[in-house]
């Protein structure tokens, strides 16, 4: 299962515990990576979630 198909309860950012559900809710409000980061703290620790969050943003933008 890839990140996009994963359950919304899946934790995307292990450093902050930010879930896919939280990230998607921010994306739906037109938040960009910087806004998601400042709101949740995601990408500010080890940074390994950066790619996954960017991919979710891009997928959402393609579906608009």
C-alpha positions as CSV (number, residue, x, y, z in Angstrom):
1,X,0.0,0.0,0.0
2,X,1.4,3.4,-0.9
3,X,1.1,6.6,1.1
4,X,-1.8,8.0,-0.9
5,X,-3.9,4.8,-0.4
6,X,-3.1,4.5,3.2
7,X,-5.7,4.9,6.0
8,X,-6.3,8.5,7.1
9,X,-5.3,7.6,10.7
10,X,-1.8,6.7,9.6
11,X,0.9,8.8,11.1
12,X,2.8,10.6,8.4
13,X,5.2,12.5,10.7
14,X,6.7,10.3,13.4
15,X,8.4,13.3,15.0
16,X,5.2,15.1,15.7
17,X,2.6,12.4,15.4
18,X,0.8,14.2,12.6
19,X,-1.7,12.0,10.8
20,X,-2.6,11.8,7.2
21,X,-6.1,13.0,8.2
22,X,-4.7,16.2,9.7
23,X,-2.6,16.9,6.7
24,X,-5.5,16.3,4.3
25,X,-7.7,18.6,6.2
26,X,-5.1,21.4,5.9
27,X,-4.6,20.7,2.2
28,X,-8.4,21.0,1.7
29,X,-8.1,24.5,3.2
30,X,-5.5,25.3,0.6
31,X,-2.5,25.0,3.0
32,X,0.9,24.7,1.4
33,X,3.9,22.8,2.8
34,X,5.0,25.8,4.8
35,X,1.6,26.3,6.4
36,X,1.3,22.5,7.2
37,X,4.7,22.7,8.7
38,X,4.0,25.7,10.9
39,X,0.6,24.3,12.0
40,X,1.6,20.8,12.8
41,X,5.4,20.9,13.2
42,X,5.7,18.3,10.5
43,X,8.9,18.5,8.4
44,X,10.7,20.4,11.3
45,X,12.2,17.3,12.9
46,X,14.1,14.8,10.8
47,X,12.3,15.9,7.6
48,X,11.6,12.4,6.3
49,X,7.9,13.2,5.9
50,X,8.6,16.1,3.5
51,X,8.3,13.9,0.4
52,X,5.0,12.3,1.6
53,X,3.4,15.6,2.4
54,X,4.5,17.1,-0.9
55,X,3.0,14.1,-2.7
56,X,-0.3,14.5,-0.9
57,X,-0.4,18.2,-1.9
58,X,0.4,17.4,-5.5
59,X,-2.3,14.6,-5.6
60,X,-4.9,17.0,-4.2
61,X,-4.0,19.7,-6.7
62,X,-4.3,17.3,-9.6
63,X,-7.8,16.3,-8.5
64,X,-9.1,19.9,-8.3
